[in-house]
Amino acid sequence: MNRHTARETAFQIIFQIDMNDIEPNEAVEQFLDTDDVYPFLQTLVNGVTSNREEIDQTISRHLEKWTIERLALVEKTILRLAVFEILFLDDIPERVSVNEAVELAKTFGDDQSGKFVNGVLSKIIA
């Protein structure tokens, strides 16, 4: 599994955690149907879930005319994933995290999701 695929999978797992209120390890096992989990994927899922409060505060400080509660779950999950990478994973360039998030938004969101995600994340890394 490459990092791009791991991000897509992490997005789907974190989305399910929020939708179904289940534990991260349970969600990973259900989604992958295996105990053998790619370490980067596990880092993303556990990192986002265990640092969610700090991540959400960072996102909230950079939203204009929005609150985090009003964000659609797709965009909120993508932003959480990218902000985790930006704040906690020093080995990944910020622009890579932003670009990957925009690609996820284009894949899983609506027509405006990519622009919205890019705008919020650009403010965070500025």
N, CA, C and O atoms as a Tinker XYZ file with bonds, in Angstrom:
   504  protein
     1  N      0.858000   -1.180000    0.000000    73     2
     2  CA     0.000000    0.000000    0.000000    64     1     3
     3  C      0.901000    1.238000    0.000000    63     2     4     5
     4  O      1.780000    1.367000    0.851000    81     3
     5  N      0.682000    2.143000   -0.949000    73     3     6
     6  CA     1.450000    3.383000   -0.961000    64     5     7
     7  C      0.759000    4.430000   -0.075000    63     6     8     9
     8  O     -0.343000    4.200000    0.425000    81     7
     9  N      1.405000    5.557000    0.109000    73     7    10
    10  CA     0.864000    6.575000    1.021000    64     9    11
    11  C     -0.436000    7.193000    0.512000    63    10    12    13
    12  O     -1.318000    7.522000    1.306000    81    11
    13  N     -0.560000    7.351000   -0.799000    73    11    14
    14  CA    -1.802000    7.900000   -1.353000    64    13    15
    15  C     -2.977000    6.967000   -1.028000    63    14    16    17
    16  O     -4.029000    7.417000   -0.575000    81    15
    17  N     -2.788000    5.691000   -1.259000    73    15    18
    18  CA    -3.835000    4.707000   -0.956000    64    17    19
    19  C     -4.108000    4.663000    0.542000    63    18    20    21
    20  O     -5.256000    4.527000    0.964000    81    19
    21  N     -3.065000    4.777000    1.333000    73    19    22
    22  CA    -3.243000    4.789000    2.791000    64    21    23
    23  C     -4.085000    5.988000    3.223000    63    22    24    25
    24  O     -4.923000    5.868000    4.116000    81    23
    25  N     -3.867000    7.134000    2.597000    73    23    26
    26  CA    -4.671000    8.324000    2.925000    64    25    27
    27  C     -6.133000    8.114000    2.546000    63    26    28    29
    28  O     -7.027000    8.457000    3.319000    81    27
    29  N     -6.383000    7.557000    1.371000    73    27    30
    30  CA    -7.768000    7.281000    0.963000    64    29    31
    31  C     -8.437000    6.329000    1.942000    63    30    32    33
    32  O     -9.577000    6.545000    2.351000    81    31
    33  N     -7.731000    5.288000    2.308000    73    31    34
    34  CA    -8.272000    4.296000    3.238000    64    33    35
    35  C     -8.479000    4.919000    4.613000    63    34    36    37
    36  O     -9.507000    4.682000    5.249000    81    35
    37  N     -7.517000    5.712000    5.080000    73    35    38
    38  CA    -7.650000    6.384000    6.375000    64    37    39
    39  C     -8.855000    7.316000    6.372000    63    38    40    41
    40  O     -9.606000    7.370000    7.346000    81    39
    41  N     -9.039000    8.053000    5.273000    73    39    42
    42  CA   -10.206000    8.929000    5.163000    64    41    43
    43  C    -11.492000    8.120000    5.352000    63    42    44    45
    44  O    -12.367000    8.514000    6.122000    81    43
    45  N    -11.603000    6.998000    4.654000    73    43    46
    46  CA   -12.814000    6.183000    4.730000    64    45    47
    47  C    -13.012000    5.611000    6.132000    63    46    48    49
    48  O    -14.141000    5.537000    6.616000    81    47
    49  N    -11.938000    5.210000    6.778000    73    47    50
    50  CA   -12.044000    4.648000    8.127000    64    49    51
    51  C    -12.435000    5.733000    9.132000    63    50    52    53
    52  O    -13.319000    5.520000    9.962000    81    51
    53  N    -11.786000    6.884000    9.059000    73    51    54
    54  CA   -12.107000    7.976000    9.988000    64    53    55
    55  C    -13.539000    8.461000    9.772000    63    54    56    57
    56  O    -14.238000    8.790000   10.729000    81    55
    57  N    -13.964000    8.502000    8.533000    73    55    58
    58  CA   -15.352000    8.856000    8.216000    64    57    59
    59  C    -16.302000    7.871000    8.907000    63    58    60    61
    60  O    -17.291000    8.285000    9.513000    81    59
    61  N    -16.010000    6.584000    8.819000    73    59    62
    62  CA   -16.850000    5.560000    9.447000    64    61    63
    63  C    -16.835000    5.683000   10.974000    63    62    64    65
    64  O    -17.859000    5.478000   11.626000    81    63
    65  N    -15.684000    6.014000   11.535000    73    63    66
    66  CA   -15.590000    6.205000   12.989000    64    65    67
    67  C    -16.552000    7.301000   13.417000    63    66    68    69
    68  O    -17.271000    7.143000   14.403000    81    67
    69  N    -16.574000    8.407000   12.688000    73    67    70
    70  CA   -17.464000    9.521000   13.024000    64    69    71
    71  C    -18.928000    9.193000   12.769000    63    70    72    73
    72  O    -19.798000    9.586000   13.546000    81    71
    73  N    -19.203000    8.478000   11.692000    73    71    74
    74  CA   -20.590000    8.124000   11.360000    64    73    75
    75  C    -21.184000    7.121000   12.347000    63    74    76    77
    76  O    -22.348000    7.227000   12.734000    81    75
    77  N    -20.370000    6.149000   12.746000    73    75    78
    78  CA   -20.893000    5.027000   13.527000    64    77    79
    79  C    -20.440000    5.009000   14.977000    63    78    80    81
    80  O    -20.819000    4.114000   15.732000    81    79
    81  N    -19.634000    5.989000   15.377000    73    79    82
    82  CA   -19.153000    6.096000   16.747000    64    81    83
    83  C    -18.541000    4.769000   17.226000    63    82    84    85
    84  O    -18.968000    4.193000   18.227000    81    83
    85  N    -17.533000    4.308000   16.482000    73    83    86
    86  CA   -16.836000    3.077000   16.858000    64    85    87
    87  C    -15.375000    3.376000   17.150000    63    86    88    89
    88  O    -14.858000    4.426000   16.769000    81    87
    89  N    -14.727000    2.466000   17.814000    73    87    90
    90  CA   -13.325000    2.610000   18.174000    64    89    91
    91  C    -12.435000    2.495000   16.935000    63    90    92    93
    92  O    -12.751000    1.741000   16.015000    81    91
    93  N    -11.327000    3.238000   16.906000    73    91    94
    94  CA   -10.442000    3.208000   15.732000    64    93    95
    95  C     -9.956000    1.811000   15.344000    63    94    96    97
    96  O    -10.007000    1.449000   14.169000    81    95
    97  N     -9.490000    1.029000   16.305000    73    95    98
    98  CA    -8.981000   -0.306000   15.963000    64    97    99
    99  C    -10.079000   -1.205000   15.393000    63    98   100   101
   100  O     -9.843000   -1.979000   14.465000    81    99
   101  N    -11.269000   -1.091000   15.956000    73    99   102
   102  CA   -12.410000   -1.854000   15.445000    64   101   103
   103  C    -12.749000   -1.427000   14.015000    63   102   104   105
   104  O    -13.034000   -2.264000   13.159000    81   103
   105  N    -12.714000   -0.137000   13.773000    73   103   106
   106  CA   -13.027000    0.377000   12.434000    64   105   107
   107  C    -11.998000   -0.094000   11.416000    63   106   108   109
   108  O    -12.355000   -0.480000   10.302000    81   107
   109  N    -10.731000   -0.065000   11.790000    73   107   110
   110  CA    -9.673000   -0.512000   10.883000    64   109   111
   111  C     -9.858000   -1.990000   10.555000    63   110   112   113
   112  O     -9.793000   -2.381000    9.389000    81   111
   113  N    -10.088000   -2.811000   11.580000    73   111   114
   114  CA   -10.267000   -4.250000   11.357000    64   113   115
   115  C    -11.484000   -4.536000   10.489000    63   114   116   117
   116  O    -11.432000   -5.392000    9.606000    81   115
   117  N    -12.587000   -3.818000   10.736000    73   115   118
   118  CA   -13.794000   -4.018000    9.933000    64   117   119
   119  C    -13.571000   -3.609000    8.488000    63   118   120   121
   120  O    -13.995000   -4.308000    7.568000    81   119
   121  N    -12.910000   -2.484000    8.288000    73   119   122
   122  CA   -12.725000   -1.968000    6.939000    64   121   123
   123  C    -11.762000   -2.825000    6.135000    63   122   124   125
   124  O    -12.004000   -3.108000    4.961000    81   123
   125  N    -10.667000   -3.239000    6.770000    73   123   126
   126  CA    -9.639000   -3.984000    6.055000    64   125   127
   127  C     -9.825000   -5.484000    6.121000    63   126   128   129
   128  O     -9.281000   -6.219000    5.296000    81   127
   129  N    -10.591000   -5.944000    7.100000    73   127   130
   130  CA   -10.828000   -7.381000    7.285000    64   129   131
   131  C     -9.508000   -8.138000    7.464000    63   130   132   133
   132  O     -9.340000   -9.253000    6.970000    81   131
   133  N     -8.569000   -7.493000    8.193000    73   131   134
   134  CA    -7.280000   -8.112000    8.495000    64   133   135
   135  C     -6.653000   -7.414000    9.692000    63   134   136   137
   136  O     -6.993000   -6.274000   10.008000    81   135
   137  N     -5.743000   -8.102000   10.349000    73   135   138
   138  CA    -4.995000   -7.499000   11.447000    64   137   139
   139  C     -3.680000   -6.903000   10.962000    63   138   140   141
   140  O     -3.014000   -6.176000   11.699000    81   139
   141  N     -3.303000   -7.213000    9.711000    73   139   142
   142  CA    -2.057000   -6.731000    9.139000    64   141   143
   143  C     -2.295000   -5.363000    8.501000    63   142   144   145
   144  O     -2.772000   -5.269000    7.370000    81   143
   145  N     -1.960000   -4.311000    9.236000    73   143   146
   146  CA    -2.273000   -2.950000    8.804000    64   145   147
   147  C     -0.984000   -2.201000    8.459000    63   146   148   149
   148  O     -0.012000   -2.233000    9.215000    81   147
   149  N     -0.991000   -1.532000    7.315000    73   147   150
   150  CA     0.122000   -0.696000    6.883000    64   149   151
   151  C      0.395000    0.355000    7.965000    63   150   152   153
   152  O     -0.526000    1.066000    8.367000    81   151
   153  N      1.644000    0.470000    8.447000    73   151   154
   154  CA     1.949000    1.371000    9.571000    64   153   155
   155  C      1.537000    2.834000    9.344000    63   154   156   157
   156  O      1.048000    3.479000   10.271000    81   155
   157  N      1.725000    3.365000    8.132000    73   155   158
   158  CA     1.335000    4.748000    7.864000    64   157   159
   159  C     -0.178000    4.922000    8.015000    63   158   160   161
   160  O     -0.633000    5.939000    8.538000    81   159
   161  N     -0.945000    3.960000    7.569000    73   159   162
   162  CA    -2.401000    3.995000    7.714000    64   161   163
   163  C     -2.770000    4.027000    9.194000    63   162   164   165
   164  O     -3.611000    4.824000    9.610000    81   163
   165  N     -2.148000    3.170000    9.979000    73   163   166
   166  CA    -2.427000    3.116000   11.416000    64   165   167
   167  C     -2.057000    4.434000   12.083000    63   166   168   169
   168  O     -2.779000    4.907000   12.962000    81   167
   169  N     -0.938000    5.034000   11.676000    73   167   170
   170  CA    -0.513000    6.325000   12.212000    64   169   171
   171  C     -1.565000    7.392000   11.924000    63   170   172   173
   172  O     -1.907000    8.179000   12.807000    81   171
   173  N     -2.079000    7.422000   10.700000    73   171   174
   174  CA    -3.083000    8.421000   10.335000    64   173   175
   175  C     -4.368000    8.257000   11.145000    63   174   176   177
   176  O     -4.878000    9.222000   11.714000    81   175
   177  N     -4.880000    7.043000   11.194000    73   175   178
   178  CA    -6.152000    6.805000   11.894000    64   177   179
   179  C     -6.010000    7.111000   13.378000    63   178   180   181
   180  O     -6.819000    7.845000   13.945000    81   179
   181  N     -4.983000    6.550000   14.006000    73   179   182
   182  CA    -4.795000    6.782000   15.445000    64   181   183
   183  C     -4.452000    8.232000   15.746000    63   182   184   185
   184  O     -4.909000    8.790000   16.744000    81   183
   185  N     -3.643000    8.846000   14.880000    73   183   186
   186  CA    -3.250000   10.226000   15.100000    64   185   187
   187  C     -4.413000   11.194000   15.020000    63   186   188   189
   188  O     -4.547000   12.083000   15.860000    81   187
   189  N     -5.249000   11.024000   14.016000    73   187   190
   190  CA    -6.417000   11.911000   13.869000    64   189   191
   191  C     -7.381000   11.722000   15.034000    63   190   192   193
   192  O     -7.879000   12.700000   15.591000    81   191
   193  N     -7.645000   10.485000   15.403000    73   191   194
   194  CA    -8.623000   10.251000   16.463000    64   193   195
   195  C     -8.101000   10.689000   17.834000    63   194   196   197
   196  O     -8.870000   11.201000   18.647000    81   195
   197  N     -6.819000   10.496000   18.099000    73   195   198
   198  CA    -6.300000   10.847000   19.426000    64   197   199
   199  C     -5.970000   12.336000   19.562000    63   198   200   201
   200  O     -5.849000   12.830000   20.683000    81   199
   201  N     -5.822000   13.054000   18.463000    73   199   202
   202  CA    -5.504000   14.482000   18.512000    64   201   203
   203  C     -6.630000   15.347000   17.961000    63   202   204   205
   204  O     -6.411000   16.497000   17.580000    81   203
   205  N     -7.821000   14.795000   17.921000    73   203   206
   206  CA    -8.935000   15.467000   17.261000    64   205   207
   207  C     -9.248000   16.850000   17.833000    63   206   208   209
   208  O     -9.567000   17.772000   17.082000    81   207
   209  N     -9.160000   16.997000   19.131000    73   207   210
   210  CA    -9.491000   18.294000   19.733000    64   209   211
   211  C     -8.535000   19.385000   19.253000    63   210   212   213
   212  O     -8.977000   20.463000   18.856000    81   211
   213  N     -7.241000   19.115000   19.287000    73   211   214
   214  CA    -6.262000   20.100000   18.821000    64   213   215
   215  C     -6.409000   20.358000   17.324000    63   214   216   217
   216  O     -6.305000   21.499000   16.873000    81   215
   217  N     -6.649000   19.303000   16.560000    73   215   218
   218  CA    -6.847000   19.429000   15.117000    64   217   219
   219  C     -8.072000   20.300000   14.832000    63   218   220   221
   220  O     -8.007000   21.218000   14.015000    81   219
   221  N     -9.187000   20.011000   15.505000    73   219   222
   222  CA   -10.412000   20.787000   15.286000    64   221   223
   223  C    -10.235000   22.256000   15.683000    63   222   224   225
   224  O    -10.781000   23.140000   15.023000    81   223
   225  N     -9.488000   22.523000   16.740000    73   223   226
   226  CA    -9.230000   23.908000   17.136000    64   225   227
   227  C     -8.430000   24.633000   16.058000    63   226   228   229
   228  O     -8.696000   25.795000   15.752000    81   227
   229  N     -7.455000   23.942000   15.487000    73   227   230
   230  CA    -6.654000   24.542000   14.423000    64   229   231
   231  C     -7.523000   24.852000   13.214000    63   230   232   233
   232  O     -7.432000   25.936000   12.639000    81   231
   233  N     -8.360000   23.905000   12.833000    73   231   234
   234  CA    -9.261000   24.127000   11.695000    64   233   235
   235  C    -10.195000   25.306000   11.990000    63   234   236   237
   236  O    -10.361000   26.193000   11.153000    81   235
   237  N    -10.794000   25.313000   13.166000    73   235   238
   238  CA   -11.759000   26.355000   13.536000    64   237   239
   239  C    -11.164000   27.750000   13.461000    63   238   240   241
   240  O    -11.833000   28.693000   13.039000    81   239
   241  N     -9.897000   27.887000   13.871000    73   239   242
   242  CA    -9.244000   29.201000   13.852000    64   241   243
   243  C     -9.043000   29.730000   12.434000    63   242   244   245
   244  O     -8.825000   30.927000   12.248000    81   243
   245  N     -9.112000   28.859000   11.444000    73   243   246
   246  CA    -8.837000   29.271000   10.072000    64   245   247
   247  C    -10.070000   29.238000    9.160000    63   246   248   249
   248  O     -9.946000   29.397000    7.946000    81   247
   249  N    -11.232000   29.037000    9.730000    73   247   250
   250  CA   -12.473000   29.068000    8.954000    64   249   251
   251  C    -13.025000   30.488000    8.932000    63   250   252   253
   252  O    -12.993000   31.189000    9.944000    81   251
   253  N    -13.525000   30.902000    7.789000    73   251   254
   254  CA   -14.185000   32.203000    7.676000    64   253   255
   255  C    -15.665000   31.966000    7.395000    63   254   256   257
   256  O    -16.034000   31.250000    6.464000    81   255
   257  N    -16.495000   32.581000    8.217000    73   255   258
   258  CA   -17.951000   32.494000    8.053000    64   257   259
   259  C    -18.478000   31.068000    8.186000    63   258   260   261
   260  O    -19.574000   30.768000    7.713000    81   259
   261  N    -17.710000   30.188000    8.823000    73   259   262
   262  CA   -18.117000   28.799000    9.043000    64   261   263
   263  C    -17.728000   28.414000   10.463000    63   262   264   265
   264  O    -16.834000   29.007000   11.066000    81   263
   265  N    -18.415000   27.420000   10.973000    73   263   266
   266  CA   -17.969000   26.764000   12.196000    64   265   267
   267  C    -17.688000   25.319000   11.831000    63   266   268   269
   268  O    -18.228000   24.801000   10.852000    81   267
   269  N    -16.859000   24.681000   12.603000    73   267   270
   270  CA   -16.517000   23.295000   12.282000    64   269   271
   271  C    -17.741000   22.389000   12.350000    63   270   272   273
   272  O    -17.817000   21.382000   11.646000    81   271
   273  N    -18.692000   22.749000   13.195000    73   271   274
   274  CA   -19.920000   21.956000   13.314000    64   273   275
   275  C    -20.752000   21.999000   12.035000    63   274   276   277
   276  O    -21.493000   21.060000   11.743000    81   275
   277  N    -20.632000   23.082000   11.277000    73   275   278
   278  CA   -21.409000   23.229000   10.039000    64   277   279
   279  C    -20.777000   22.541000    8.838000    63   278   280   281
   280  O    -21.435000   22.366000    7.812000    81   279
   281  N    -19.521000   22.153000    8.946000    73   279   282
   282  CA   -18.850000   21.519000    7.820000    64   281   283
   283  C    -19.447000   20.151000    7.525000    63   282   284   285
   284  O    -19.818000   19.416000    8.440000    81   283
   285  N    -19.534000   19.820000    6.261000    73   283   286
   286  CA   -19.957000   18.479000    5.872000    64   285   287
   287  C    -18.892000   17.492000    6.357000    63   286   288   289
   288  O    -17.709000   17.826000    6.419000    81   287
   289  N    -19.315000   16.295000    6.695000    73   287   290
   290  CA   -18.396000   15.311000    7.264000    64   289   291
   291  C    -17.266000   14.955000    6.308000    63   290   292   293
   292  O    -16.153000   14.674000    6.753000    81   291
   293  N    -17.526000   14.961000    5.006000    73   291   294
   294  CA   -16.467000   14.660000    4.040000    64   293   295
   295  C    -15.346000   15.685000    4.164000    63   294   296   297
   296  O    -14.187000   15.308000    4.335000    81   295
   297  N    -15.668000   16.972000    4.082000    73   295   298
   298  CA   -14.659000   18.013000    4.157000    64   297   299
   299  C    -13.988000   18.043000    5.528000    63   298   300   301
   300  O    -12.775000   18.228000    5.630000    81   299
   301  N    -14.781000   17.862000    6.573000    73   299   302
   302  CA   -14.231000   17.870000    7.925000    64   301   303
   303  C    -13.215000   16.745000    8.110000    63   302   304   305
   304  O    -12.156000   16.953000    8.702000    81   303
   305  N    -13.530000   15.573000    7.613000    73   303   306
   306  CA   -12.623000   14.431000    7.738000    64   305   307
   307  C    -11.346000   14.657000    6.941000    63   306   308   309
   308  O    -10.254000   14.361000    7.427000    81   307
   309  N    -11.468000   15.171000    5.739000    73   307   310
   310  CA   -10.286000   15.456000    4.911000    64   309   311
   311  C     -9.412000   16.504000    5.582000    63   310   312   313
   312  O     -8.191000   16.356000    5.626000    81   311
   313  N    -10.023000   17.556000    6.101000    73   311   314
   314  CA    -9.255000   18.594000    6.789000    64   313   315
   315  C     -8.559000   18.024000    8.025000    63   314   316   317
   316  O     -7.402000   18.352000    8.284000    81   315
   317  N     -9.237000   17.189000    8.778000    73   315   318
   318  CA    -8.625000   16.588000    9.966000    64   317   319
   319  C     -7.396000   15.768000    9.587000    63   318   320   321
   320  O     -6.358000   15.843000   10.245000    81   319
   321  N     -7.524000   15.003000    8.543000    73   319   322
   322  CA    -6.420000   14.165000    8.090000    64   321   323
   323  C     -5.220000   15.026000    7.683000    63   322   324   325
   324  O     -4.092000   14.757000    8.096000    81   323
   325  N     -5.460000   16.039000    6.891000    73   323   326
   326  CA    -4.371000   16.908000    6.428000    64   325   327
   327  C     -3.761000   17.703000    7.575000    63   326   328   329
   328  O     -2.539000   17.838000    7.648000    81   327
   329  N     -4.579000   18.223000    8.457000    73   327   330
   330  CA    -4.055000   19.005000    9.577000    64   329   331
   331  C     -3.241000   18.115000   10.510000    63   330   332   333
   332  O     -2.235000   18.563000   11.061000    81   331
   333  N     -3.651000   16.877000   10.696000    73   331   334
   334  CA    -2.826000   15.958000   11.484000    64   333   335
   335  C     -1.443000   15.835000   10.856000    63   334   336   337
   336  O     -0.431000   15.940000   11.549000    81   335
   337  N     -1.400000   15.613000    9.556000    73   335   338
   338  CA    -0.108000   15.485000    8.875000    64   337   339
   339  C      0.723000   16.761000    9.047000    63   338   340   341
   340  O      1.917000   16.690000    9.337000    81   339
   341  N      0.101000   17.908000    8.871000    73   339   342
   342  CA     0.812000   19.187000    8.954000    64   341   343
   343  C      1.364000   19.426000   10.360000    63   342   344   345
   344  O      2.506000   19.860000   10.516000    81   343
   345  N      0.558000   19.144000   11.375000    73   343   346
   346  CA     0.973000   19.437000   12.745000    64   345   347
   347  C      1.902000   18.385000   13.347000    63   346   348   349
   348  O      2.775000   18.717000   14.149000    81   347
   349  N      1.724000   17.131000   12.969000    73   347   350
   350  CA     2.380000   16.054000   13.709000    64   349   351
   351  C      3.371000   15.201000   12.915000    63   350   352   353
   352  O      4.160000   14.477000   13.522000    81   351
   353  N      3.359000   15.259000   11.602000    73   351   354
   354  CA     4.255000   14.423000   10.811000    64   353   355
   355  C      5.287000   15.298000   10.097000    63   354   356   357
   356  O      5.028000   15.826000    9.015000    81   355
   357  N      6.430000   15.438000   10.705000    73   355   358
   358  CA     7.471000   16.326000   10.187000    64   357   359
   359  C      8.122000   15.833000    8.906000    63   358   360   361
   360  O      8.740000   16.619000    8.188000    81   359
   361  N      7.994000   14.541000    8.606000    73   359   362
   362  CA     8.657000   13.990000    7.416000    64   361   363
   363  C      7.868000   14.200000    6.132000    63   362   364   365
   364  O      8.319000   13.816000    5.053000    81   363
   365  N      6.680000   14.813000    6.245000    73   363   366
   366  CA     5.848000   15.054000    5.061000    64   365   367
   367  C      5.790000   16.566000    4.817000    63   366   368   369
   368  O      5.356000   17.313000    5.694000    81   367
   369  N      6.222000   17.023000    3.640000    73   367   370
   370  CA     6.118000   18.457000    3.340000    64   369   371
   371  C      4.653000   18.928000    3.386000    63   370   372   373
   372  O      3.748000   18.217000    2.949000    81   371
   373  N      4.445000   20.115000    3.912000    73   371   374
   374  CA     3.082000   20.644000    4.048000    64   373   375
   375  C      2.346000   20.659000    2.715000    63   374   376   377
   376  O      1.160000   20.332000    2.661000    81   375
   377  N      3.033000   21.036000    1.639000    73   375   378
   378  CA     2.385000   21.113000    0.322000    64   377   379
   379  C      1.907000   19.741000   -0.145000    63   378   380   381
   380  O      0.886000   19.636000   -0.826000    81   379
   381  N      2.640000   18.695000    0.218000    73   379   382
   382  CA     2.209000   17.338000   -0.137000    64   381   383
   383  C      0.906000   17.023000    0.588000    63   382   384   385
   384  O     -0.027000   16.485000   -0.009000    81   383
   385  N      0.842000   17.359000    1.872000    73   383   386
   386  CA    -0.388000   17.129000    2.644000    64   385   387
   387  C     -1.559000   17.895000    2.050000    63   386   388   389
   388  O     -2.666000   17.365000    1.953000    81   387
   389  N     -1.318000   19.142000    1.654000    73   387   390
   390  CA    -2.381000   19.955000    1.045000    64   389   391
   391  C     -2.819000   19.350000   -0.282000    63   390   392   393
   392  O     -4.014000   19.185000   -0.524000    81   391
   393  N     -1.869000   19.020000   -1.136000    73   391   394
   394  CA    -2.212000   18.442000   -2.443000    64   393   395
   395  C     -2.975000   17.134000   -2.313000    63   394   396   397
   396  O     -3.948000   16.903000   -3.030000    81   395
   397  N     -2.540000   16.291000   -1.410000    73   395   398
   398  CA    -3.236000   15.017000   -1.195000    64   397   399
   399  C     -4.662000   15.263000   -0.696000    63   398   400   401
   400  O     -5.596000   14.577000   -1.114000    81   399
   401  N     -4.825000   16.231000    0.188000    73   399   402
   402  CA    -6.163000   16.542000    0.710000    64   401   403
   403  C     -7.072000   17.068000   -0.394000    63   402   404   405
   404  O     -8.248000   16.709000   -0.455000    81   403
   405  N     -6.541000   17.906000   -1.254000    73   403   406
   406  CA    -7.331000   18.434000   -2.367000    64   405   407
   407  C     -7.757000   17.294000   -3.289000    63   406   408   409
   408  O     -8.894000   17.272000   -3.760000    81   407
   409  N     -6.874000   16.369000   -3.546000    73   407   410
   410  CA    -7.224000   15.208000   -4.377000    64   409   411
   411  C     -8.310000   14.364000   -3.719000    63   410   412   413
   412  O     -9.229000   13.902000   -4.395000    81   411
   413  N     -8.211000   14.160000   -2.408000    73   411   414
   414  CA    -9.266000   13.437000   -1.696000    64   413   415
   415  C    -10.598000   14.175000   -1.812000    63   414   416   417
   416  O    -11.644000   13.557000   -2.005000    81   415
   417  N    -10.550000   15.487000   -1.692000    73   415   418
   418  CA   -11.776000   16.292000   -1.788000    64   417   419
   419  C    -12.395000   16.185000   -3.175000    63   418   420   421
   420  O    -13.617000   16.120000   -3.306000    81   419
   421  N    -11.571000   16.167000   -4.195000    73   419   422
   422  CA   -12.086000   16.015000   -5.557000    64   421   423
   423  C    -12.697000   14.637000   -5.769000    63   422   424   425
   424  O    -13.665000   14.490000   -6.514000    81   423
   425  N    -12.134000   13.631000   -5.118000    73   423   426
   426  CA   -12.630000   12.259000   -5.270000    64   425   427
   427  C    -13.907000   12.021000   -4.471000    63   426   428   429
   428  O    -14.859000   11.427000   -4.978000    81   427
   429  N    -13.927000   12.484000   -3.223000    73   427   430
   430  CA   -15.026000   12.132000   -2.324000    64   429   431
   431  C    -16.022000   13.261000   -2.074000    63   430   432   433
   432  O    -17.121000   13.012000   -1.579000    81   431
   433  N    -15.657000   14.491000   -2.407000    73   431   434
   434  CA   -16.533000   15.623000   -2.131000    64   433   435
   435  C    -17.312000   16.066000   -3.354000    63   434   436   437
   436  O    -17.409000   15.341000   -4.345000    81   435
   437  N    -17.866000   17.266000   -3.272000    73   435   438
   438  CA   -18.619000   17.813000   -4.397000    64   437   439
   439  C    -17.713000   18.714000   -5.238000    63   438   440   441
   440  O    -16.498000   18.729000   -5.046000    81   439
   441  N    -18.298000   19.451000   -6.153000    73   439   442
   442  CA   -17.527000   20.277000   -7.090000    64   441   443
   443  C    -16.686000   21.349000   -6.401000    63   442   444   445
   444  O    -15.627000   21.713000   -6.911000    81   443
   445  N    -17.128000   21.853000   -5.271000    73   443   446
   446  CA   -16.435000   22.937000   -4.573000    64   445   447
   447  C    -15.513000   22.457000   -3.451000    63   446   448   449
   448  O    -14.783000   23.261000   -2.872000    81   447
   449  N    -15.535000   21.180000   -3.140000    73   447   450
   450  CA   -14.773000   20.663000   -2.002000    64   449   451
   451  C    -13.278000   20.903000   -2.130000    63   450   452   453
   452  O    -12.632000   21.310000   -1.164000    81   451
   453  N    -12.723000   20.659000   -3.301000    73   451   454
   454  CA   -11.293000   20.843000   -3.497000    64   453   455
   455  C    -10.851000   22.269000   -3.229000    63   454   456   457
   456  O     -9.839000   22.495000   -2.565000    81   455
   457  N    -11.607000   23.232000   -3.744000    73   455   458
   458  CA   -11.275000   24.640000   -3.538000    64   457   459
   459  C    -11.401000   25.019000   -2.064000    63   458   460   461
   460  O    -10.558000   25.739000   -1.529000    81   459
   461  N    -12.447000   24.535000   -1.417000    73   459   462
   462  CA   -12.662000   24.844000   -0.005000    64   461   463
   463  C    -11.523000   24.289000    0.847000    63   462   464   465
   464  O    -10.946000   25.006000    1.665000    81   463
   465  N    -11.202000   23.013000    0.654000    73   463   466
   466  CA   -10.136000   22.368000    1.420000    64   465   467
   467  C     -8.807000   23.086000    1.170000    63   466   468   469
   468  O     -8.056000   23.350000    2.109000    81   467
   469  N     -8.523000   23.396000   -0.076000    73   467   470
   470  CA    -7.287000   24.105000   -0.413000    64   469   471
   471  C     -7.224000   25.462000    0.288000    63   470   472   473
   472  O     -6.177000   25.842000    0.810000    81   471
   473  N     -8.324000   26.181000    0.300000    73   471   474
   474  CA    -8.361000   27.497000    0.939000    64   473   475
   475  C     -8.094000   27.428000    2.428000    63   474   476   477
   476  O     -7.304000   28.210000    2.957000    81   475
   477  N     -8.743000   26.505000    3.103000    73   475   478
   478  CA    -8.560000   26.380000    4.565000    64   477   479
   479  C     -7.126000   25.954000    4.879000    63   478   480   481
   480  O     -6.478000   26.539000    5.747000    81   479
   481  N     -6.638000   24.946000    4.178000    73   479   482
   482  CA    -5.296000   24.452000    4.459000    64   481   483
   483  C     -4.225000   25.482000    4.094000    63   482   484   485
   484  O     -3.199000   25.561000    4.768000    81   483
   485  N     -4.441000   26.260000    3.054000    73   483   486
   486  CA    -3.481000   27.314000    2.686000    64   485   487
   487  C     -3.359000   28.338000    3.797000    63   486   488   489
   488  O     -2.265000   28.842000    4.051000    81   487
   489  N     -4.455000   28.655000    4.462000    73   487   490
   490  CA    -4.417000   29.583000    5.590000    64   489   491
   491  C     -3.662000   28.974000    6.768000    63   490   492   493
   492  O     -2.944000   29.677000    7.479000    81   491
   493  N     -3.821000   27.688000    6.970000    73   491   494
   494  CA    -3.172000   27.017000    8.092000    64   493   495
   495  C     -1.658000   26.991000    7.918000    63   494   496   497
   496  O     -0.922000   27.193000    8.884000    81   495
   497  N     -1.188000   26.745000    6.705000    73   495   498
   498  CA     0.258000   26.648000    6.502000    64   497   499
   499  C      0.932000   27.997000    6.240000    63   498   500   501
   500  O      2.159000   28.085000    6.200000    81   499
   501  N      0.127000   29.043000    6.061000    73   499   502
   502  CA     0.698000   30.381000    5.768000    64   501   503
   503  C      1.434000   30.949000    6.967000    63   502   504
   504  O      1.970000   32.055000    6.895000    81   503
